[in-house]
Amino acid sequence: MANGKETYKVGITGSYGGLNLGDEAILQSIIFQLRRDLPVEITVFSRDAEDTKRRHAVDHAVPVRKLSRAEVTPEVERLDLLILGGGGILYDADARTYLREVTIAREKGVPVMLYAIGAGPLNDHAAQAAVREALEHVQAITVRERSAQRVLEEAGVHREIIVTADPALLLKPEPLPRGLLKREGLEGRRRLIGMSVREPGVAAPDLDQKMYHALLANAADFMVDRYDADIVFVPMERSVLDTQHSHAVVARMLRAQRASVLKGEYTSGQLLSWMGRFDFAVGMRLHFLIFAALSGTPFVALPYSGKVGGFLEDLGLPAPPINLVNAGRLIAHIDESWDRRRSTKSRLEKAVAPLQKRAQETNRILVELLSAHSSRESLHLASPKAA
């Protein structure tokens, strides 16, 4: 290699090891592209280092939330490049937590790249200041949607911000186990509609839990009756929250016997394959919607946040704002979208490919950065020492 090393030492930090299958899809895609294009030794800064090492077979996994700043510094210092991202990680509650390793990298002279991140809500002045300060010193900033670009600009970031796309758009489906439908109690069901809910949480502080549970239960009952469909709730987080909220919606349904919650543990690629089994989908979580788009499954989104709205904007699909929608409006929107599902499928086929091309652009920028850093290091080593 140009830098005299056999491999590049690349670190990836973000919302990993939390067992959110959307975030794991992002990490899987970043790792795949890195390994395809460069000889790399990959270190992931993870909330669950053992799961990350097992799931992604990386060289090193660091239990980042269990380590002090002093303990994590040597892990950052040894890198040729630190990647922050992807995923929606720069928001009020947690931005400073995710920026800790970025700050350490700056102090130790390690280049940093923001990899197709999401941002917002970012209204807290202290969080905005931390983001501004950290991002002034990184080598490249890429975001996954225009709304994230706007959030960072409004926070006072004056650097060039390049809009690419979510790395999960490059995920490939993985085979599902045999006998799956029988195990999930779905064998013989003629028409399946997938649904996705999420907990309110710090990334969606304005979400009214009772309101959206009732809204989705009403919509699910409508789809059972109108389309003679069975509803399958898809938890994107293996923690209890997605499953609890799914069961809470089922409990409010009049036709609860026609609804179920996926029980098995699946990889991101297997969930992508699941999406191909659905005739239609209604969802809240971004990566559930991304998986639907990748599978060509027509869907209705409930855009609780800017990242969901940004994805729909990229696809050219309409969306009702969740806080301004009542049961009647949502049902009308679902019914109209159902009638248009063939044209939506065609639109998805055309819209996804350009987004995938944008997603690949992020890795191209990363490869250029590493090559430039390698060249500078070689020049520095080759130059004669001062007398």
C-alpha positions as CSV (number, residue, x, y, z in Angstrom):
1,M,0.0,0.0,0.0
2,A,1.0,3.6,-0.5
3,N,1.2,4.2,3.3
4,G,3.6,1.2,3.7
5,K,1.0,-0.8,5.6
6,E,-0.7,-4.0,4.6
7,T,-4.1,-2.7,5.6
8,Y,-6.0,0.5,6.5
9,K,-7.2,0.6,10.1
10,V,-10.7,1.9,10.0
11,G,-13.0,2.5,13.0
12,I,-16.8,2.8,12.8
13,T,-18.8,4.4,15.6
14,G,-22.5,5.1,15.8
15,S,-25.6,3.4,17.1
16,Y,-24.5,-0.2,16.8
17,G,-24.9,-3.2,19.1
18,G,-28.3,-1.9,20.2
19,L,-29.9,-4.6,18.1
20,N,-31.9,-2.3,15.9
21,L,-32.0,-4.1,12.6
22,G,-32.0,-0.9,10.6
23,D,-28.8,0.2,12.2
24,E,-27.3,-3.2,11.8
25,A,-28.2,-3.1,8.0
26,I,-26.3,0.2,7.8
27,L,-23.2,-1.3,9.5
28,Q,-23.4,-4.4,7.3
29,S,-23.5,-2.3,4.1
30,I,-20.6,-0.1,5.2
31,I,-18.4,-3.1,6.1
32,F,-19.3,-4.9,2.8
33,Q,-18.3,-1.9,0.7
34,L,-15.1,-1.2,2.7
35,R,-13.9,-4.9,2.4
36,R,-14.8,-5.0,-1.3
37,D,-12.7,-1.9,-2.2
38,L,-9.8,-1.9,0.3
39,P,-7.7,-4.1,2.5
40,V,-9.0,-3.0,5.9
41,E,-8.8,-3.9,9.6
42,I,-12.2,-2.8,11.0
43,T,-12.9,-1.8,14.5
44,V,-16.5,-1.1,15.5
45,F,-17.3,1.0,18.6
46,S,-20.5,-0.8,19.8
47,R,-22.9,-0.9,22.7
48,D,-22.8,-4.8,22.5
49,A,-19.3,-5.7,21.4
50,E,-19.9,-9.5,21.5
51,D,-23.0,-9.2,19.3
52,T,-21.3,-6.9,16.8
53,K,-18.3,-9.3,16.5
54,R,-20.5,-12.3,16.0
55,R,-22.9,-10.6,13.7
56,H,-20.4,-8.8,11.4
57,A,-17.2,-10.8,11.9
58,V,-15.2,-7.6,12.3
59,D,-11.5,-7.6,13.5
60,H,-12.2,-5.7,16.7
61,A,-15.4,-4.6,18.6
62,V,-15.0,-2.1,21.4
63,P,-17.7,-1.8,24.2
64,V,-17.7,2.0,23.8
65,R,-20.4,2.9,26.3
66,K,-18.7,0.9,29.1
67,L,-15.3,2.6,28.6
68,S,-14.1,5.9,30.0
69,R,-12.6,8.5,27.7
70,A,-9.1,7.5,28.7
71,E,-9.8,3.9,28.0
72,V,-11.3,4.5,24.6
73,T,-8.5,6.9,23.5
74,P,-5.9,4.2,22.5
75,E,-8.6,2.5,20.3
76,V,-9.1,5.7,18.4
77,E,-5.5,6.8,18.3
78,R,-4.4,3.6,16.4
79,L,-6.8,4.3,13.5
80,D,-6.1,5.6,10.0
81,L,-9.7,6.9,9.7
82,L,-12.7,7.1,12.0
83,I,-16.2,6.9,10.5
84,L,-19.1,8.4,12.4
85,G,-22.4,7.0,11.1
86,G,-24.6,6.2,9.5
87,G,-28.0,6.5,11.0
88,G,-29.9,9.3,12.8
89,I,-27.4,10.0,15.6
90,L,-27.1,13.8,15.8
91,Y,-30.1,14.8,17.8
92,D,-30.6,16.7,21.0
93,A,-30.5,13.9,23.5
94,D,-27.5,11.9,22.3
95,A,-25.4,14.1,19.9
96,R,-22.7,14.8,22.4
97,T,-22.4,11.1,23.3
98,Y,-21.8,10.1,19.7
99,L,-19.3,12.9,19.2
100,R,-17.0,11.9,22.0
101,E,-14.8,9.6,19.7
102,V,-14.8,12.3,17.0
103,T,-13.3,14.8,19.5
104,I,-10.7,12.3,20.6
105,A,-9.8,11.6,17.0
106,R,-9.3,15.4,16.4
107,E,-7.0,15.6,19.4
108,K,-4.9,12.7,18.2
109,G,-4.8,13.7,14.5
110,V,-7.0,10.9,13.2
111,P,-9.0,11.9,10.1
112,V,-12.8,11.7,10.5
113,M,-15.6,11.2,8.0
114,L,-19.4,11.5,8.7
115,Y,-20.9,8.6,6.8
116,A,-24.5,9.3,5.5
117,I,-25.8,10.3,8.9
118,G,-29.2,11.6,9.8
119,A,-29.7,14.6,12.0
120,G,-32.5,16.1,14.1
121,P,-34.3,17.2,16.1
122,L,-31.4,19.5,17.0
123,N,-32.8,22.5,18.9
124,D,-30.8,22.4,22.1
125,H,-28.2,25.2,22.1
126,A,-25.5,23.1,23.8
127,A,-26.1,20.2,21.5
128,Q,-25.9,22.6,18.5
129,A,-22.6,24.1,19.8
130,A,-21.1,20.6,20.2
131,V,-22.1,19.6,16.7
132,R,-20.7,22.9,15.2
133,E,-17.4,22.5,17.1
134,A,-16.9,18.8,16.2
135,L,-17.9,19.1,12.5
136,E,-15.6,22.1,11.8
137,H,-12.6,19.8,12.1
138,V,-13.7,16.6,10.2
139,Q,-12.5,15.7,6.7
140,A,-15.8,15.1,5.1
141,I,-19.5,15.3,5.9
142,T,-22.1,13.2,4.1
143,V,-25.8,13.0,5.1
144,R,-28.5,10.6,4.0
145,E,-31.2,13.1,3.3
146,R,-31.7,16.8,2.5
147,S,-33.6,17.4,5.8
148,A,-30.4,16.4,7.7
149,Q,-28.4,18.8,5.6
150,R,-30.9,21.6,6.6
151,V,-30.7,20.6,10.3
152,L,-26.9,20.9,10.3
153,E,-26.9,24.2,8.4
154,E,-29.4,25.6,10.8
155,A,-27.2,24.5,13.7
156,G,-24.4,26.7,12.2
157,V,-22.3,24.1,10.4
158,H,-20.7,26.0,7.5
159,R,-18.7,23.2,5.9
160,E,-19.7,21.5,2.7
161,I,-22.4,18.9,3.4
162,I,-22.8,16.3,0.7
163,V,-26.2,14.6,0.4
164,T,-25.8,10.9,-0.4
165,A,-28.3,8.2,0.8
166,D,-28.8,5.6,3.5
167,P,-26.2,2.7,3.3
168,A,-29.0,0.2,4.0
169,L,-30.3,0.8,0.5
170,L,-27.4,-1.4,-0.7
171,L,-28.4,-4.4,1.6
172,K,-29.0,-7.7,-0.2
173,P,-31.8,-10.2,0.9
174,E,-30.7,-13.3,2.7
175,P,-32.5,-16.7,2.5
176,L,-35.3,-17.4,5.1
177,P,-35.4,-20.7,6.9
178,R,-37.6,-23.4,5.6
179,G,-41.0,-23.9,7.2
180,L,-41.0,-20.3,8.3
181,L,-44.6,-19.4,7.6
182,K,-45.8,-22.4,9.6
183,R,-43.6,-21.5,12.6
184,E,-44.9,-17.9,12.5
185,G,-48.5,-19.2,12.3
186,L,-48.9,-17.7,8.8
187,E,-49.2,-20.8,6.7
188,G,-52.1,-20.7,4.3
189,R,-52.8,-17.0,4.8
190,R,-53.6,-15.6,1.4
191,R,-52.8,-12.0,1.7
192,L,-50.3,-10.5,4.1
193,I,-49.8,-6.8,5.0
194,G,-46.7,-5.8,7.0
195,M,-46.9,-3.1,9.7
196,S,-44.2,-1.4,11.7
197,V,-44.5,0.7,14.9
198,R,-42.0,2.3,17.1
199,E,-41.7,3.6,20.7
200,P,-41.9,7.4,21.2
201,G,-38.3,7.6,22.6
202,V,-35.8,10.4,22.5
203,A,-35.6,10.4,18.7
204,A,-39.3,11.0,18.4
205,P,-40.2,13.2,21.4
206,D,-43.5,14.6,19.9
207,L,-45.1,11.2,19.2
208,D,-48.4,10.7,21.1
209,Q,-48.4,7.0,22.0
210,K,-52.2,6.6,22.6
211,M,-53.0,8.5,19.5
212,Y,-50.9,6.5,17.1
213,H,-51.8,3.1,18.8
214,A,-55.5,3.9,18.1
215,L,-54.7,5.2,14.6
216,L,-52.9,2.0,13.6
217,A,-55.4,-0.3,15.2
218,N,-58.2,1.3,13.3
219,A,-56.2,1.2,10.1
220,A,-55.3,-2.5,10.6
221,D,-59.0,-3.4,11.2
222,F,-59.9,-1.6,8.0
223,M,-57.3,-3.5,6.0
224,V,-58.5,-6.8,7.4
225,D,-62.1,-6.1,6.4
226,R,-61.5,-4.3,3.2
227,Y,-58.7,-6.4,1.6
228,D,-59.3,-9.7,3.5
229,A,-55.7,-9.5,4.7
230,D,-53.8,-10.7,7.7
231,I,-51.7,-8.1,9.5
232,V,-48.1,-9.0,10.4
233,F,-46.3,-6.6,12.8
234,V,-42.5,-6.5,12.2
235,P,-40.3,-5.5,15.2
236,M,-37.2,-3.7,13.9
237,E,-35.7,-3.7,17.4
238,R,-35.1,-7.0,19.2
239,S,-35.5,-5.2,22.5
240,V,-38.9,-5.4,24.0
241,L,-40.1,-2.0,22.9
242,D,-41.1,-2.6,19.3
243,T,-42.7,-5.9,20.3
244,Q,-44.6,-4.3,23.2
245,H,-45.9,-1.5,21.0
246,S,-46.9,-4.0,18.3
247,H,-48.9,-6.0,20.9
248,A,-50.4,-2.8,22.2
249,V,-51.8,-1.9,18.8
250,V,-53.1,-5.5,18.3
251,A,-54.8,-5.3,21.7
252,R,-56.8,-2.2,20.4
253,M,-58.0,-4.0,17.3
254,L,-61.5,-5.3,16.8
255,R,-60.1,-8.0,14.5
256,A,-57.1,-9.0,16.6
257,Q,-57.4,-12.6,15.6
258,R,-56.3,-11.6,12.1
259,A,-53.1,-10.0,13.4
260,S,-49.8,-11.4,14.6
261,V,-46.3,-10.2,15.7
262,L,-43.2,-11.8,14.2
263,K,-41.7,-14.0,16.9
264,G,-38.4,-15.2,15.3
265,E,-35.0,-13.6,15.4
266,Y,-34.0,-12.5,12.0
267,T,-31.0,-10.8,10.4
268,S,-31.4,-7.5,8.5
269,G,-31.1,-9.4,5.2
270,Q,-33.7,-11.9,6.3
271,L,-36.1,-9.1,7.2
272,L,-35.5,-7.7,3.8
273,S,-36.6,-11.1,2.4
274,W,-39.7,-11.0,4.7
275,M,-40.7,-7.7,3.1
276,G,-40.9,-9.5,-0.3
277,R,-43.6,-11.7,1.2
278,F,-46.0,-8.8,1.9
279,D,-48.6,-7.5,-0.6
280,F,-48.6,-4.1,1.1
281,A,-47.0,-2.4,4.1
282,V,-47.9,0.4,6.5
283,G,-45.0,1.6,8.7
284,M,-43.3,4.1,10.9
285,R,-39.7,3.0,11.2
286,L,-37.5,4.3,8.4
287,H,-35.7,1.0,7.6
288,F,-38.9,-0.9,7.5
289,L,-39.9,1.5,4.7
290,I,-36.4,1.2,3.1
291,F,-36.8,-2.6,3.1
292,A,-40.3,-2.2,1.5
293,A,-38.9,0.0,-1.2
294,L,-36.0,-2.4,-1.9
295,S,-38.5,-5.3,-2.2
296,G,-40.8,-3.3,-4.5
297,T,-43.6,-3.7,-1.9
298,P,-46.0,-0.7,-2.1
299,F,-46.3,1.0,1.3
300,V,-47.9,3.9,3.3
301,A,-45.6,5.7,5.7
302,L,-46.4,7.6,8.8
303,P,-43.7,10.2,8.9
304,Y,-43.1,10.9,12.6
305,S,-39.8,12.5,11.8
306,G,-37.8,14.4,9.2
307,K,-35.8,11.3,8.2
308,V,-39.0,9.5,7.1
309,G,-40.3,12.5,5.3
310,G,-36.9,12.9,3.6
311,F,-37.0,9.4,2.3
312,L,-40.5,9.8,0.9
313,E,-39.3,13.1,-0.7
314,D,-36.5,11.2,-2.4
315,L,-39.0,8.6,-3.7
316,G,-41.5,11.1,-4.8
317,L,-44.2,9.5,-2.6
318,P,-47.0,11.4,-0.8
319,A,-47.3,11.1,3.0
320,P,-49.8,12.3,5.6
321,P,-48.1,14.2,8.6
322,I,-48.8,11.9,11.5
323,N,-49.9,14.7,13.9
324,L,-52.4,16.0,11.5
325,V,-54.0,12.7,10.6
326,N,-57.2,11.3,12.0
327,A,-58.5,7.7,11.5
328,G,-60.7,8.7,8.5
329,R,-57.9,10.5,6.7
330,L,-55.4,7.7,7.2
331,I,-57.9,5.1,6.0
332,A,-58.7,7.2,2.9
333,H,-54.9,7.5,2.2
334,I,-54.4,3.8,2.7
335,D,-57.3,2.9,0.4
336,E,-56.0,5.3,-2.3
337,S,-52.5,3.9,-2.0
338,W,-53.8,0.4,-2.2
339,D,-55.6,1.2,-5.5
340,R,-52.4,2.7,-6.8
341,R,-50.1,-0.1,-5.7
342,R,-49.2,-1.2,-9.2
343,S,-48.1,2.3,-10.2
344,T,-46.3,2.7,-6.8
345,K,-44.4,-0.5,-7.5
346,S,-43.3,0.8,-10.8
347,R,-42.3,4.2,-9.2
348,L,-40.2,2.3,-6.6
349,E,-38.4,0.4,-9.3
350,K,-37.4,3.6,-11.0
351,A,-36.6,5.6,-7.8
352,V,-34.6,3.1,-5.8
353,A,-31.7,2.7,-8.4
354,P,-30.7,6.4,-8.3
355,L,-30.8,6.3,-4.5
356,Q,-28.6,3.3,-4.5
357,K,-26.1,5.1,-6.7
358,R,-26.1,8.0,-4.3
359,A,-25.5,5.5,-1.4
360,Q,-22.5,4.1,-3.2
361,E,-21.1,7.7,-3.5
362,T,-20.4,7.7,0.2
363,N,-18.0,4.9,0.0
364,R,-16.3,6.5,-3.0
365,I,-15.6,9.6,-0.9
366,L,-14.3,7.5,1.9
367,V,-11.9,5.6,-0.4
368,E,-10.6,9.0,-1.7
369,L,-10.1,10.2,1.8
370,L,-8.1,7.2,2.8
371,S,-6.0,7.4,-0.3
372,A,-5.3,11.1,0.2
373,H,-4.3,10.5,3.9
374,S,-2.1,7.7,2.8
375,S,-0.3,9.9,0.2
376,R,0.2,12.7,2.7
377,E,1.6,10.3,5.2
378,S,4.0,8.8,2.6
379,L,5.2,12.3,1.7
380,H,5.7,13.2,5.3
381,L,7.8,10.0,5.9
382,A,9.8,10.5,2.7
383,S,10.7,14.2,3.4
384,P,14.2,14.9,4.8
385,K,14.2,15.8,8.5
386,A,15.0,19.4,9.4
387,A,18.6,20.1,10.3
